[in-house]
Every structure is written in structure tokens, then in C-alpha cells.
Amino acid sequence: MFKIGFIKLGNIASSLVVDLALDEIAERTEIESKVVSHGPKMSRGEGERLAEEMRAWGPQMVVVVSPNAATPGPTAARSMLKGIPLIVISDGPTKKEARDAMETEGFGYIILPMDPLIGAKREFLDPAEMAIFNADALKVLSICGAVRLVQEEIDRAIASVAAGSPQLPHILATPELCAERMDFANPYARAKAIAALYMAQTAASIDAQACFRLKELEAIALAAAAGHEVIRAAARLADEARELEKSGDTVSRKPHARSGDLLVKRKLLEKPARI
């Protein structure tokens, strides 16, 4: 039984499904997973406590999911888990120097700039708005290929670690790369998916203004609202891409077999087959 642990520090949309995507109907027989979190908190103290709890469980591989992986909490968690194959899933850092540093330390990473920063200012955000934003963002990431990218890369890493030769991903994701993973049959659907992912990246840059640069209430509220409107529009565009694929009965599905192997199917009424 392969033991994989997930440390969730803070939240990005990917955090909501990163563990579930490996065992979508809870029937895999070869993996055991554990998730630890302190909810939205992600300070150094939380990172250290979660890493200590995870190490005590004895995982063979760990995935750390958080906003900006260069911040103190995720950094502390990684440093305490050295020696265990570890993959970072985050919206940053996007700078090559920071990514190279993680690789030099032996960590894998998948950076998703299209997993957007939320407008986290109390002048705008409340629990309902937070949930709506994450639902819209997750729809974009799921339909347009980012969730599949993460799932496939973690599956590959599990197989390599189990085989005794760890191969961890080092990926700065682009909209084009994510959309490629969804195997769109309709080129217009693929174009819509790419557009939705670019819009999600734009939403992050708008919300960054609200969160870190603007000072006046009106400017903060308007910028955060604008960022959330962009991700809402991106979710509608992603829906259009999915509907195009459904209308041609060409939706790409890749369910897991009990063994953990990926199966494939395209037509709704056909049986999943081994790749």
C-alpha cells in the first residue's frame, strides 16, 4: 500500500480536489492517503506543525498545496520533510530562480498561475463570495485541464517512487499545456479553454492590486469585484468549451481503475478501456 500525504496550507482552488482527483470513486486499492491542514492559516508555525504530523505518519511521498510556495509556512514544511519525495502545488513562485532553488533542494513542483489569487480583502470578501470564487475557479481548472495535469503528474510520480526511482515534475503550467491535457476534439472548445485559463491568470493580477497595492476602500472594493467578475466570465467560457465537446459526444474522460491505472473513454455510452 503506497502512502501519500497532502499538506494543505491556506487555500487555492486546486486545494479542494488535489487529493480527491487521485481516487475519484474511492476504489483504488494500492494507495492510502492522509490530508492535514490548519484551514486558511499558513504561517511558519502551521507549516512546521503539519510537517511534523505528516512525518510521524510515515508517507512515501508528500504533496504540499498552498498559495505562493515561497512564503514562510510552505517553506518551513518543505524543509522539515527533506528526504521524502515531495511535490509543491501552488500559484507561485513563477520566477525561474525560485523554481530552480526548489529543484536544487530535490523538490518537485507544479506551478499554476491560472489558479487565481482571490480578492481577500474584508472591504469586499465574505464567506459566500469566497465560496463562489473558488467554485468558478475550480470549474475553469477542471474543464480546461489544470486539474488533470496535476492528477496525471502525481500519478506518474507515485509510480516512479514505488518503483524505486523517483521522478518528480518540474512544471510551470501554461494555458496551452493545461488545455492539451484535456484532449479536446473540437478546436473551438480548446481555444475557449485556453482563453478561460488566460482570463483566470488576469483575474489573479487584478486581485493582486486589491490585496497588496491599493489603499482606499473604493479602489480596493472595485478592483476585487473586477477580478471576481473576470473569473465568473472565465467559468462561463469554460462551460461553453465543455458543452461543445458534449454536443459532439467527444468529452475526454480518464477514470482510475482499482489498480490505479488510468482508463480512457470518449463516447458517453462506451466502456472505459486501458490506455
C-alpha positions in Angstrom: 0.0 0.0 0.0 1.5 3.3 -1.1 1.2 6.1 1.5 0.8 9.6 0.0 0.3 12.6 2.3 -1.2 16.0 1.5 -0.4 19.1 3.4 -2.8 22.0 2.7 -1.6 25.4 3.9 -4.0 28.2 3.1 -6.2 27.6 0.1 -6.1 27.8 -3.7 -8.8 26.3 -5.8 -6.7 23.2 -6.6 -6.5 22.5 -2.8 -10.2 21.5 -2.9 -9.7 18.5 -5.2 -6.0 17.6 -5.3 -6.3 14.5 -3.1 -9.8 13.5 -4.4 -8.6 13.6 -8.0 -6.4 10.5 -7.4 -9.3 8.3 -6.3 -12.5 9.9 -7.6 -14.8 7.0 -6.7 -12.8 5.7 -3.7 -12.0 2.3 -5.2 -8.2 2.4 -5.7 -6.6 -0.5 -3.7 -2.9 0.4 -3.9 -2.8 3.8 -2.2 -3.6 5.2 1.2 -3.8 9.0 1.6 -3.8 11.4 4.6 -4.7 15.1 4.5 -3.6 17.6 7.2 -4.5 21.2 7.3 -4.9 24.3 9.5 -7.7 25.7 7.2 -6.8 29.1 5.8 -3.8 29.7 8.1 -0.3 29.2 6.5 2.3 30.8 8.9 5.6 29.2 9.7 4.2 27.7 12.8 1.4 26.0 11.0 3.8 24.7 8.4 6.1 23.2 11.0 3.3 21.5 13.0 1.7 20.0 9.9 5.1 18.7 8.6 5.7 17.1 12.0 2.3 15.4 12.0 2.8 14.2 8.4 6.3 12.8 9.1 5.0 10.9 12.0 2.5 9.1 9.7 5.4 7.8 7.6 4.4 8.8 4.0 6.3 7.6 0.9 5.5 10.8 -0.9 4.1 14.2 0.2 2.2 16.9 -1.8 2.2 20.4 -0.3 -0.6 22.6 -1.7 -0.6 26.3 -0.9 -0.7 29.8 -2.3 2.7 31.2 -3.1 5.1 28.4 -2.1 7.9 30.8 -1.3 6.1 32.1 1.8 7.3 31.0 5.3 4.7 28.3 6.0 5.2 26.2 2.9 8.9 26.7 3.0 9.1 25.5 6.6 7.0 22.5 5.8 9.3 21.5 2.9 12.5 21.9 5.0 11.1 19.6 7.7 10.3 16.9 5.1 13.6 16.7 3.2 14.4 13.2 2.3 10.8 12.3 1.4 9.8 12.8 -2.2 7.8 16.0 -2.2 5.8 17.9 -4.8 4.7 21.5 -4.4 1.4 22.6 -6.0 1.0 26.3 -6.0 0.2 29.5 -7.9 3.7 30.7 -7.4 6.6 31.4 -7.4 6.7 32.0 -11.1 10.2 33.3 -11.2 12.8 30.9 -12.6 15.3 31.5 -9.8 12.9 30.4 -7.1 11.8 27.4 -9.0 15.4 26.4 -9.7 16.0 26.7 -5.9 13.2 24.2 -5.2 14.5 21.8 -7.8 18.1 22.1 -6.4 16.7 21.1 -3.0 15.2 18.0 -4.5 11.6 19.0 -4.6 9.2 18.7 -7.5 6.7 21.4 -8.3 3.7 22.2 -10.5 3.1 26.0 -10.5 -0.4 27.0 -11.7 -0.5 30.8 -12.5 -4.1 30.2 -13.6 -5.2 29.1 -10.1 -6.0 32.8 -9.3 -5.5 34.8 -6.2 -8.8 35.6 -4.5 -9.8 39.2 -3.6 -9.0 38.6 0.0 -10.0 42.0 1.5 -12.8 42.4 4.0 -13.9 45.5 2.1 -15.2 43.0 -0.4 -14.9 39.4 0.6 -17.2 37.5 2.8 -17.7 33.7 3.1 -20.3 33.5 0.3 -18.1 35.5 -2.1 -15.2 33.3 -1.2 -17.1 30.1 -2.0 -18.5 31.5 -5.3 -15.0 32.5 -6.4 -13.5 29.1 -5.6 -16.4 27.3 -7.4 -15.8 29.4 -10.5 -12.0 29.0 -10.4 -12.3 25.2 -9.9 -14.7 25.0 -12.9 -12.1 26.7 -15.1 -9.2 24.5 -13.8 -11.3 21.3 -14.1 -12.8 21.8 -17.5 -9.7 23.3 -19.1 -7.1 20.7 -18.0 -5.2 22.1 -15.0 -6.7 19.5 -12.6 -5.9 16.7 -15.0 -2.4 18.0 -15.4 -1.9 17.8 -11.6 -3.6 14.4 -11.3 -1.5 12.8 -14.1 1.8 14.2 -12.8 1.1 13.0 -9.2 0.1 9.5 -10.6 3.4 9.4 -12.5 5.4 10.4 -9.5 3.7 7.7 -7.3 4.6 5.1 -9.9 8.2 6.2 -10.0 8.6 6.4 -6.3 7.0 2.9 -5.9 9.5 1.6 -8.5 12.4 3.0 -6.5 13.5 5.7 -9.0 11.6 8.9 -8.0 10.9 11.2 -11.0 9.2 14.4 -9.7 7.6 17.0 -12.1 9.1 20.5 -12.6 6.3 22.3 -14.4 5.4 26.0 -14.8 2.0 25.4 -16.4 0.7 27.4 -19.3 -2.9 27.7 -20.6 -1.8 25.8 -23.7 -0.2 22.9 -21.7 -3.3 22.5 -19.5 -5.7 22.5 -22.4 -3.5 19.9 -24.2 -4.0 17.5 -21.3 -7.8 17.6 -21.8 -7.6 16.1 -25.3 -10.2 18.4 -26.8 -11.6 17.0 -30.0 -13.1 20.3 -31.1 -10.5 23.1 -31.8 -13.0 25.8 -30.9 -13.5 24.1 -27.5 -9.7 24.0 -27.0 -9.5 27.7 -27.9 -12.2 28.6 -25.4 -10.4 26.6 -22.7 -7.2 28.4 -23.4 -9.0 31.7 -23.3 -10.6 30.9 -20.0 -7.3 30.0 -18.4 -5.7 33.3 -19.6 -8.7 35.1 -18.1 -8.0 33.3 -14.8 -4.4 34.5 -14.8 -5.7 38.0 -15.5 -8.1 37.7 -12.5 -5.1 37.0 -10.3 -3.3 40.1 -11.4 -6.3 42.3 -10.8 -6.9 40.8 -7.3 -3.2 41.3 -6.5 -3.8 45.0 -6.9 -6.7 44.9 -4.4 -4.8 42.7 -1.9 -1.4 44.3 -1.9 -1.2 47.7 -3.6 -4.4 49.7 -3.3 -5.2 51.6 -0.1 -8.6 53.4 -0.5 -11.8 51.5 0.2 -13.4 52.3 -3.1 -10.4 51.3 -5.2 -9.9 48.1 -3.2 -13.6 47.1 -3.5 -13.8 47.9 -7.2 -10.6 46.0 -8.1 -11.6 42.9 -6.1 -15.0 42.9 -7.6 -13.5 43.3 -11.1 -11.2 40.3 -10.5 -14.1 38.2 -9.4 -16.2 39.2 -12.4 -13.3 38.1 -14.7 -13.2 34.6 -13.1 -17.0 34.4 -13.4 -16.8 35.2 -17.1 -13.9 32.6 -17.4 -16.1 29.9 -15.8 -18.9 30.7 -18.3 -16.4 30.3 -21.2 -15.1 27.1 -19.8 -18.7 25.8 -19.7 -19.1 26.7 -23.4 -16.0 24.6 -24.1 -17.4 21.6 -22.3 -20.7 21.9 -24.0 -19.1 21.9 -27.4 -17.4 18.6 -26.5 -20.6 17.2 -25.2 -22.5 18.1 -28.3 -20.1 16.0 -30.4 -20.0 13.2 -27.8 -16.3 13.7 -27.6 -15.7 14.5 -23.9 -12.3 13.0 -22.8 -12.7 11.0 -19.6 -9.8 9.3 -17.8 -11.1 7.4 -14.8 -8.9 5.3 -12.5 -9.1 1.5 -12.4 -9.0 -0.2 -9.0 -5.3 -0.8 -9.6 -4.6 2.9 -10.1 -4.1 2.6 -13.8 -5.7 5.2 -16.0 -8.6 4.2 -18.3 -9.8 6.2 -21.2 -13.2 6.8 -22.9 -14.5 9.3 -25.3 -18.2 8.5 -26.1 -20.6 8.6 -23.2 -22.0 5.1 -23.8 -18.7 3.3 -24.3 -16.9 1.4 -21.6 -13.6 2.7 -20.2 -10.6 0.9 -21.7 -7.0 0.6 -20.7 -4.5 3.1 -22.3 
